[in-house]
């Protein structure tokens, strides 16, 4: 039985899809003084490379050291295409989508003061795990914040152009929410 329900924030889903493509990497550096710097790349870089690059860049340009940084937040954006259906876990309901597009992301967070990491999805895998997701034919996700016109309409958003790299990324979705990849 297929129903037309939309998941709420933090709901767990299983998305069944046929294609993925890597869109790019967004990095947001949150400083203790409340300001932030952001970087965007179309290419893949490992979380460790990002941390090394960002720490060096901030030191060279602004004299900012790791002691001034609360967190380096990284999102690896993946376009999920030809999404056939989703299973809304908490409601135990199916939603038949028929070739829709979904925004997916893997995430890494680095806390310089403690040297600790929080990772979600596949940030350490090339292109945030896009090929793993495509090969599996499905992905387990948790819904994030709403950014789009509600289903069934498609919308796109741009992000990036950041304070540091100036690169703009665009991603499409029929879903109202971002989908955080759960590995």
MDAnalysis code that builds the backbone (N, CA, C; Angstrom):
import MDAnalysis as mda
import numpy as np

u = mda.Universe.empty(549, n_residues=183, atom_resindex=np.repeat(np.arange(183), 3), trajectory=True)
u.add_TopologyAttr("name", ["N", "CA", "C"] * 183)
u.add_TopologyAttr("resid", np.arange(1, 184))
u.add_TopologyAttr("resname", ["UNK", "UNK", "UNK", "UNK", "UNK", "UNK", "UNK", "UNK", "UNK", "UNK", "UNK", "UNK", "UNK", "UNK", "UNK", "UNK", "UNK", "UNK", "UNK", "UNK", "UNK", "UNK", "UNK", "UNK", "UNK", "UNK", "UNK", "UNK", "UNK", "UNK", "UNK", "UNK", "UNK", "UNK", "UNK", "UNK", "UNK", "UNK", "UNK", "UNK", "UNK", "UNK", "UNK", "UNK", "UNK", "UNK", "UNK", "UNK", "UNK", "UNK", "UNK", "UNK", "UNK", "UNK", "UNK", "UNK", "UNK", "UNK", "UNK", "UNK", "UNK", "UNK", "UNK", "UNK", "UNK", "UNK", "UNK", "UNK", "UNK", "UNK", "UNK", "UNK", "UNK", "UNK", "UNK", "UNK", "UNK", "UNK", "UNK", "UNK", "UNK", "UNK", "UNK", "UNK", "UNK", "UNK", "UNK", "UNK", "UNK", "UNK", "UNK", "UNK", "UNK", "UNK", "UNK", "UNK", "UNK", "UNK", "UNK", "UNK", "UNK", "UNK", "UNK", "UNK", "UNK", "UNK", "UNK", "UNK", "UNK", "UNK", "UNK", "UNK", "UNK", "UNK", "UNK", "UNK", "UNK", "UNK", "UNK", "UNK", "UNK", "UNK", "UNK", "UNK", "UNK", "UNK", "UNK", "UNK", "UNK", "UNK", "UNK", "UNK", "UNK", "UNK", "UNK", "UNK", "UNK", "UNK", "UNK", "UNK", "UNK", "UNK", "UNK", "UNK", "UNK", "UNK", "UNK", "UNK", "UNK", "UNK", "UNK", "UNK", "UNK", "UNK", "UNK", "UNK", "UNK", "UNK", "UNK", "UNK", "UNK", "UNK", "UNK", "UNK", "UNK", "UNK", "UNK", "UNK", "UNK", "UNK", "UNK", "UNK", "UNK", "UNK", "UNK", "UNK", "UNK", "UNK", "UNK", "UNK", "UNK", "UNK", "UNK"])
u.atoms.positions = np.array([
    [0.843, -1.184, 0.000],
    [0.000, 0.000, 0.000],
    [0.885, 1.243, 0.000],
    [0.609, 2.188, -0.887],
    [1.382, 3.414, -0.977],
    [0.554, 4.587, -0.494],
    [1.165, 5.428, 0.324],
    [0.485, 6.608, 0.833],
    [1.317, 7.836, 0.508],
    [0.726, 9.001, 0.635],
    [1.417, 10.250, 0.343],
    [1.718, 10.988, 1.639],
    [2.622, 10.457, 2.441],
    [2.984, 11.126, 3.690],
    [4.344, 11.785, 3.526],
    [4.563, 12.842, 4.232],
    [5.869, 13.481, 4.246],
    [6.494, 13.265, 5.613],
    [7.756, 12.861, 5.642],
    [8.402, 12.633, 6.927],
    [8.657, 13.937, 7.673],
    [8.683, 13.824, 8.990],
    [9.042, 14.956, 9.825],
    [10.538, 14.989, 10.062],
    [11.026, 16.032, 10.660],
    [12.451, 16.166, 10.943],
    [12.889, 15.052, 11.895],
    [14.025, 14.466, 11.617],
    [14.647, 13.367, 12.366],
    [13.953, 12.016, 12.177],
    [12.988, 11.928, 11.267],
    [12.390, 10.630, 10.960],
    [13.381, 9.788, 10.169],
    [13.389, 8.488, 10.425],
    [14.247, 7.572, 9.680],
    [13.508, 7.051, 8.459],
    [14.237, 7.013, 7.334],
    [13.680, 6.565, 6.065],
    [14.624, 5.570, 5.419],
    [14.096, 4.772, 4.506],
    [14.905, 3.995, 3.577],
    [14.497, 4.475, 2.196],
    [15.452, 5.023, 1.443],
    [15.202, 5.513, 0.090],
    [15.728, 4.500, -0.915],
    [14.915, 4.142, -1.892],
    [15.318, 3.212, -2.947],
    [15.567, 4.023, -4.205],
    [16.802, 3.958, -4.731],
    [17.194, 4.804, -5.846],
    [18.051, 4.045, -6.840],
    [18.190, 4.637, -8.032],
    [18.972, 3.986, -9.084],
    [20.252, 4.723, -9.438],
    [20.394, 5.969, -9.031],
    [21.562, 6.732, -9.464],
    [21.948, 7.767, -8.405],
    [23.245, 8.022, -8.300],
    [23.738, 9.093, -7.430],
    [24.841, 9.851, -8.156],
    [25.037, 11.083, -7.780],
    [26.178, 11.849, -8.275],
    [26.645, 12.775, -7.160],
    [27.940, 12.912, -7.071],
    [28.544, 13.781, -6.061],
    [28.410, 15.224, -6.514],
    [27.922, 16.099, -5.641],
    [27.734, 17.505, -5.967],
    [28.908, 18.344, -5.480],
    [29.347, 18.106, -4.237],
    [30.449, 18.884, -3.710],
    [30.488, 18.863, -2.195],
    [31.411, 19.631, -1.658],
    [31.728, 19.646, -0.242],
    [31.555, 21.054, 0.309],
    [30.743, 21.172, 1.360],
    [30.596, 22.439, 2.062],
    [31.250, 22.330, 3.429],
    [32.025, 23.340, 3.811],
    [32.726, 23.345, 5.101],
    [32.419, 24.663, 5.803],
    [31.950, 24.552, 7.042],
    [31.646, 25.722, 7.847],
    [32.483, 25.662, 9.115],
    [33.280, 26.711, 9.337],
    [34.149, 26.793, 10.505],
    [33.496, 27.762, 11.490],
    [33.120, 27.238, 12.650],
    [32.467, 28.053, 13.676],
    [33.497, 28.450, 14.729],
    [33.708, 29.749, 14.869],
    [34.670, 30.270, 15.839],
    [33.970, 30.553, 17.168],
    [34.740, 30.520, 18.238],
    [34.185, 30.793, 19.571],
    [33.621, 32.200, 19.707],
    [34.092, 33.139, 18.899],
    [33.598, 34.514, 19.001],
    [32.261, 34.714, 18.280],
    [31.686, 33.614, 17.748],
    [30.379, 33.690, 17.102],
    [30.428, 33.892, 15.598],
    [31.587, 34.165, 15.051],
    [31.690, 34.321, 13.599],
    [32.007, 32.967, 12.962],
    [31.914, 32.941, 11.645],
    [32.255, 31.707, 10.941],
    [32.894, 32.037, 9.594],
    [33.590, 31.062, 9.079],
    [34.192, 31.102, 7.742],
    [33.664, 29.883, 7.013],
    [33.451, 30.026, 5.702],
    [32.994, 28.846, 4.978],
    [33.771, 28.646, 3.687],
    [33.889, 27.377, 3.335],
    [34.619, 26.912, 2.158],
    [33.695, 25.991, 1.375],
    [33.845, 25.973, 0.065],
    [33.069, 25.063, -0.774],
    [33.971, 24.552, -1.886],
    [33.885, 23.249, -2.142],
    [34.640, 22.634, -3.240],
    [33.728, 21.716, -4.043],
    [33.951, 21.626, -5.341],
    [33.244, 20.648, -6.172],
    [33.944, 19.300, -6.137],
    [35.208, 19.303, -5.781],
    [35.973, 18.058, -5.710],
    [35.858, 17.447, -4.316],
    [36.201, 16.152, -4.226],
    [36.198, 15.476, -2.935],
    [37.539, 15.683, -2.238],
    [37.495, 15.942, -0.944],
    [38.683, 15.982, -0.091],
    [38.349, 15.253, 1.200],
    [39.273, 14.459, 1.695],
    [39.030, 13.720, 2.935],
    [38.860, 14.696, 4.096],
    [38.133, 14.286, 5.133],
    [37.977, 15.168, 6.296],
    [39.313, 15.606, 6.893],
    [40.285, 14.718, 6.920],
    [41.605, 15.063, 7.479],
    [42.295, 16.128, 6.632],
    [42.199, 16.004, 5.299],
    [42.772, 17.009, 4.408],
    [42.108, 18.359, 4.649],
    [40.774, 18.356, 4.782],
    [40.028, 19.596, 5.009],
    [40.515, 20.283, 6.276],
    [40.646, 19.530, 7.363],
    [41.094, 20.117, 8.628],
    [42.480, 20.737, 8.462],
    [43.402, 19.997, 7.860],
    [44.760, 20.535, 7.655],
    [44.727, 21.800, 6.802],
    [43.963, 21.767, 5.711],
    [43.887, 22.919, 4.814],
    [43.285, 24.132, 5.529],
    [42.154, 23.919, 6.204],
    [41.444, 25.013, 6.863],
    [42.296, 25.635, 7.969],
    [42.906, 24.796, 8.798],
    [43.742, 25.340, 9.883],
    [44.897, 26.164, 9.321],
    [45.544, 25.666, 8.267],
    [46.650, 26.401, 7.650],
    [46.155, 27.696, 7.004],
    [45.034, 27.617, 6.276],
    [44.500, 28.789, 5.595],
    [44.092, 29.882, 6.582],
    [43.404, 29.501, 7.642],
    [42.974, 30.492, 8.626],
    [44.158, 31.128, 9.351],
    [45.181, 30.340, 9.597],
    [46.390, 30.885, 10.229],
    [47.091, 31.864, 9.281],
    [47.256, 31.448, 8.016],
    [47.963, 32.287, 7.036],
    [47.220, 33.593, 6.748],
    [45.896, 33.527, 6.589],
    [45.119, 34.712, 6.213],
    [44.756, 35.622, 7.387],
    [44.407, 35.006, 8.539],
    [43.828, 35.787, 9.627],
    [44.520, 35.639, 10.971],
    [45.511, 34.755, 11.062],
    [46.162, 34.509, 12.340],
    [45.289, 33.728, 13.306],
    [44.255, 33.051, 12.793],
    [43.341, 32.269, 13.625],
    [43.963, 30.902, 13.891],
    [44.037, 30.528, 15.174],
    [44.581, 29.223, 15.549],
    [43.439, 28.271, 15.926],
    [43.760, 27.012, 16.093],
    [42.745, 26.007, 16.433],
    [42.085, 26.309, 17.781],
    [42.770, 27.025, 18.669],
    [42.176, 27.398, 19.957],
    [40.966, 28.320, 19.800],
    [40.867, 29.005, 18.654],
    [39.760, 29.921, 18.391],
    [38.570, 29.238, 17.722],
    [38.716, 27.947, 17.362],
    [37.700, 27.252, 16.577],
    [36.907, 26.282, 17.448],
    [35.582, 26.432, 17.434],
    [34.698, 25.519, 18.165],
    [34.522, 24.212, 17.404],
    [34.210, 24.302, 16.090],
    [34.007, 23.098, 15.288],
    [34.260, 23.405, 13.803],
    [34.778, 22.407, 13.100],
    [34.867, 22.449, 11.636],
    [33.827, 21.439, 11.144],
    [32.785, 21.951, 10.532],
    [31.621, 21.155, 10.106],
    [31.687, 20.940, 8.595],
    [31.665, 19.664, 8.152],
    [31.800, 19.315, 6.739],
    [30.604, 18.511, 6.271],
    [30.039, 18.884, 5.112],
    [28.963, 18.107, 4.501],
    [29.348, 17.757, 3.075],
    [29.242, 16.461, 2.771],
    [29.511, 15.934, 1.442],
    [28.167, 15.713, 0.760],
    [27.810, 16.576, -0.198],
    [26.486, 16.564, -0.799],
    [26.426, 15.614, -1.989],
    [25.369, 14.801, -2.002],
    [25.157, 13.789, -3.030],
    [23.751, 13.978, -3.588],
    [23.645, 13.954, -4.918],
    [22.336, 14.014, -5.572],
    [21.845, 12.595, -5.786],
    [20.751, 12.225, -5.150],
    [20.115, 10.933, -5.385],
    [19.074, 11.096, -6.479],
    [19.207, 10.331, -7.559],
    [18.289, 10.464, -8.690],
    [17.554, 9.159, -8.941],
    [16.445, 9.286, -9.638],
    [15.590, 8.139, -9.941],
    [15.204, 7.408, -8.652],
    [14.785, 8.190, -7.660],
    [14.330, 7.597, -6.407],
    [12.937, 7.011, -6.656],
    [12.823, 5.714, -6.464],
    [11.579, 5.006, -6.763],
    [10.569, 5.117, -5.636],
    [10.960, 4.753, -4.443],
    [10.085, 4.876, -3.293],
    [10.905, 5.073, -2.031],
    [10.183, 5.415, -0.977],
    [10.826, 5.488, 0.325],
    [9.949, 4.763, 1.323],
    [10.594, 4.233, 2.327],
    [9.886, 3.599, 3.425],
    [10.046, 4.493, 4.646],
    [8.931, 4.983, 5.158],
    [8.903, 5.868, 6.316],
    [8.868, 4.974, 7.559],
    [10.024, 4.790, 8.196],
    [10.188, 3.777, 9.246],
    [9.263, 3.979, 10.437],
    [9.196, 5.187, 10.974],
    [8.406, 5.393, 12.191],
    [6.914, 5.171, 11.953],
    [6.439, 5.485, 10.754],
    [5.026, 5.302, 10.432],
    [4.755, 3.948, 9.783],
    [5.807, 3.221, 9.461],
    [5.715, 1.937, 8.769],
    [4.850, 2.063, 7.515],
    [5.136, 3.111, 6.730],
    [4.385, 3.386, 5.513],
    [5.331, 3.556, 4.334],
    [4.850, 3.187, 3.169],
    [5.583, 3.384, 1.924],
    [5.089, 4.641, 1.232],
    [6.017, 5.352, 0.586],
    [5.669, 6.482, -0.265],
    [6.229, 6.173, -1.647],
    [5.364, 6.081, -2.622],
    [5.764, 5.789, -3.994],
    [6.160, 7.089, -4.671],
    [7.401, 7.224, -5.108],
    [7.912, 8.487, -5.615],
    [8.050, 8.559, -7.141],
    [8.395, 7.486, -7.784],
    [8.555, 7.423, -9.239],
    [9.564, 8.445, -9.773],
    [10.822, 8.089, -9.748],
    [11.892, 8.865, -10.393],
    [12.047, 10.295, -9.884],
    [12.046, 10.473, -8.603],
    [12.258, 11.794, -8.016],
    [13.735, 11.987, -7.680],
    [14.080, 13.217, -7.317],
    [15.445, 13.541, -6.905],
    [15.448, 13.895, -5.421],
    [16.522, 13.498, -4.753],
    [16.631, 13.689, -3.303],
    [18.015, 14.243, -2.969],
    [18.072, 15.173, -2.034],
    [19.341, 15.688, -1.528],
    [19.822, 14.795, -0.392],
    [21.025, 14.262, -0.552],
    [21.651, 13.425, 0.479],
    [22.947, 14.080, 0.931],
    [23.366, 13.791, 2.157],
    [24.683, 14.253, 2.585],
    [25.280, 13.353, 3.655],
    [26.607, 13.186, 3.541],
    [27.409, 12.582, 4.607],
    [28.073, 13.734, 5.359],
    [28.409, 13.515, 6.605],
    [28.879, 14.624, 7.442],
    [30.054, 14.217, 8.313],
    [30.968, 15.174, 8.514],
    [32.059, 15.017, 9.475],
    [32.172, 16.310, 10.277],
    [32.383, 16.173, 11.568],
    [32.594, 17.322, 12.448],
    [33.875, 17.095, 13.238],
    [34.735, 18.105, 13.216],
    [35.994, 18.019, 13.953],
    [36.028, 19.118, 15.013],
    [36.375, 18.727, 16.246],
    [36.453, 19.646, 17.384],
    [37.928, 19.815, 17.757],
    [38.553, 20.909, 17.321],
    [39.996, 21.078, 17.512],
    [40.466, 21.034, 18.969],
    [39.692, 21.575, 19.899],
    [40.149, 21.595, 21.291],
    [40.294, 20.213, 21.898],
    [39.436, 19.281, 21.480],
    [39.523, 17.921, 22.020],
    [40.150, 16.940, 21.042],
    [40.279, 17.358, 19.771],
    [40.818, 16.459, 18.749],
    [39.873, 15.321, 18.416],
    [38.566, 15.512, 18.651],
    [37.598, 14.434, 18.425],
    [36.790, 14.673, 17.151],
    [36.226, 13.568, 16.635],
    [35.426, 13.574, 15.418],
    [34.045, 13.007, 15.696],
    [33.022, 13.530, 15.006],
    [31.697, 12.928, 14.886],
    [31.447, 12.777, 13.396],
    [31.205, 11.550, 12.937],
    [30.972, 11.307, 11.525],
    [29.631, 10.621, 11.322],
    [28.963, 10.962, 10.226],
    [27.693, 10.357, 9.848],
    [27.760, 10.020, 8.368],
    [27.245, 8.862, 8.011],
    [27.311, 8.460, 6.614],
    [28.705, 8.015, 6.243],
    [29.200, 8.506, 5.102],
    [30.480, 8.053, 4.543],
    [31.440, 9.205, 4.237],
    [31.740, 10.080, 5.179],
    [32.618, 11.205, 4.846],
    [34.030, 10.790, 4.464],
    [34.500, 9.646, 4.958],
    [35.857, 9.192, 4.655],
    [35.941, 8.353, 3.390],
    [34.822, 8.155, 2.715],
    [34.790, 7.391, 1.473],
    [34.714, 8.379, 0.309],
    [35.425, 8.094, -0.765],
    [35.457, 8.988, -1.933],
    [34.047, 9.458, -2.299],
    [33.915, 10.750, -2.501],
    [32.671, 11.422, -2.856],
    [31.543, 11.172, -1.850],
    [31.929, 11.051, -0.585],
    [30.946, 10.925, 0.477],
    [30.126, 9.653, 0.445],
    [30.606, 8.648, -0.306],
    [29.915, 7.366, -0.381],
    [28.889, 7.257, -1.494],
    [28.913, 8.170, -2.464],
    [27.918, 8.154, -3.552],
    [27.878, 6.800, -4.250],
    [29.038, 6.213, -4.539],
    [29.067, 4.936, -5.256],
    [28.549, 3.787, -4.397],
    [28.842, 3.814, -3.101],
    [28.317, 2.779, -2.194],
    [26.791, 2.819, -2.199],
    [26.227, 4.018, -2.103],
    [24.772, 4.178, -2.076],
    [24.165, 3.674, -3.386],
    [24.759, 4.072, -4.501],
    [24.229, 3.637, -5.803],
    [24.323, 2.123, -5.956],
    [25.451, 1.536, -5.573],
    [25.615, 0.078, -5.683],
    [24.620, -0.672, -4.803],
    [24.316, -0.125, -3.624],
    [23.347, -0.760, -2.732],
    [21.919, -0.663, -3.276],
    [21.633, 0.414, -4.000],
    [20.285, 0.630, -4.517],
    [19.334, 1.209, -3.482],
    [19.834, 1.447, -2.292],
    [19.022, 2.064, -1.239],
    [19.960, 2.749, -0.248],
    [19.384, 3.607, 0.568],
    [20.165, 4.290, 1.591],
    [19.270, 4.545, 2.798],
    [19.816, 4.348, 3.980],
    [19.135, 4.674, 5.228],
    [19.437, 6.124, 5.555],
    [18.397, 6.894, 5.847],
    [18.601, 8.317, 6.104],
    [17.797, 8.781, 7.311],
    [18.145, 9.970, 7.762],
    [17.375, 10.702, 8.753],
    [17.085, 12.068, 8.151],
    [15.850, 12.519, 8.203],
    [15.505, 13.780, 7.559],
    [16.017, 14.968, 8.360],
    [16.466, 15.970, 7.626],
    [16.995, 17.179, 8.241],
    [16.047, 18.345, 8.054],
    [16.599, 19.526, 8.017],
    [15.797, 20.746, 7.935],
    [15.105, 20.875, 6.586],
    [13.984, 21.545, 6.579],
    [13.243, 21.806, 5.344],
    [13.902, 22.955, 4.580],
    [14.110, 22.752, 3.277],
    [14.682, 23.790, 2.423],
    [13.883, 24.005, 1.154],
    [12.883, 23.180, 0.883],
    [12.285, 23.137, -0.429],
    [10.792, 23.348, -0.422],
    [10.271, 23.540, -1.627],
    [8.834, 23.489, -1.858],
    [8.385, 22.057, -1.585],
    [7.260, 21.855, -0.921],
    [6.846, 20.489, -0.587],
    [6.604, 19.603, -1.806],
    [6.751, 18.309, -1.606],
    [6.450, 17.281, -2.592],
    [5.051, 17.539, -3.146],
    [4.755, 17.330, -4.420],
    [5.563, 16.634, -5.427],
    [6.415, 17.553, -6.284],
    [6.481, 18.835, -5.965],
    [7.206, 19.776, -6.813],
    [8.705, 19.683, -6.579],
    [9.462, 19.897, -7.648],
    [10.923, 19.875, -7.543],
    [11.425, 21.292, -7.332],
    [12.470, 21.409, -6.564],
    [13.089, 22.704, -6.325],
    [14.594, 22.503, -6.208],
    [15.335, 23.563, -6.372],
    [16.777, 23.482, -6.194],
    [17.205, 24.607, -5.271],
    [18.369, 24.398, -4.695],
    [18.954, 25.456, -3.883],
    [20.434, 25.533, -4.197],
    [20.965, 26.696, -4.032],
    [22.407, 26.874, -4.169],
    [22.972, 27.163, -2.795],
    [24.219, 26.812, -2.619],
    [24.912, 27.130, -1.379],
    [26.373, 27.264, -1.706],
    [27.110, 27.795, -0.771],
    [28.523, 28.033, -1.015],
    [28.734, 29.451, -1.494],
    [29.744, 29.626, -2.291],
    [30.157, 30.959, -2.687],
    [30.859, 31.627, -1.532],
    [31.212, 30.776, -0.580],
    [31.671, 31.128, 0.735],
    [32.668, 32.239, 0.885],
    [32.916, 32.519, 2.121],
    [33.827, 33.601, 2.462],
    [35.232, 33.305, 1.966],
    [35.557, 32.054, 1.708],
    [36.944, 31.709, 1.395],
    [37.176, 31.186, -0.025],
    [36.275, 30.409, -0.589],
    [36.553, 29.789, -1.895],
    [35.717, 30.337, -3.033],
    [34.541, 30.864, -2.762],
    [33.712, 31.461, -3.800],
    [33.043, 30.476, -4.749],
    [33.095, 29.184, -4.456],
    [32.501, 28.163, -5.330],
    [31.049, 27.939, -4.918],
    [30.131, 27.982, -5.895],
    [28.702, 27.792, -5.634],
    [28.298, 26.393, -6.079],
    [27.530, 25.690, -5.249],
    [27.016, 24.357, -5.565],
    [25.499, 24.430, -5.677],
    [24.904, 23.548, -6.516],
    [23.450, 23.487, -6.667],
    [23.003, 22.040, -6.524],
    [21.915, 21.838, -5.793],
    [21.381, 20.494, -5.616],
    [19.854, 20.546, -5.712],
    [19.268, 19.473, -6.272],
    [17.836, 19.390, -6.530],
    [17.170, 18.419, -5.570],
    [15.874, 18.640, -5.334],
    [15.117, 17.685, -4.541],
    [13.623, 17.847, -4.779],
    [12.908, 16.731, -4.755],
    [11.454, 16.744, -4.713],
    [10.982, 16.669, -3.260],
    [11.864, 16.212, -2.400],
    [11.523, 16.071, -0.991],
    [11.645, 17.423, -0.298],
    [10.871, 17.599, 0.749],
    [10.913, 18.837, 1.508],
    [12.221, 18.965, 2.294],
    [12.817, 17.845, 2.662],
    [13.953, 17.852, 3.583],
    [15.269, 17.439, 2.930],
    [16.359, 17.839, 3.582],
    [17.648, 17.198, 3.336],
    [17.577, 15.803, 3.934],
    [18.393, 14.900, 3.429],
    [18.421, 13.527, 3.955],
    [19.837, 13.220, 4.418],
    [20.026, 13.065, 5.713],
    [21.338, 12.724, 6.281],
    [21.578, 11.233, 6.116],
    [22.672, 10.880, 5.481],
    [22.994, 9.468, 5.252],
    [23.391, 8.810, 6.572],
    [22.790, 7.683, 6.866],
    [23.155, 6.882, 8.043],
    [23.845, 5.625, 7.532],
    [25.046, 5.337, 8.005],
    [25.734, 4.142, 7.516],
    [25.528, 2.992, 8.460],
])
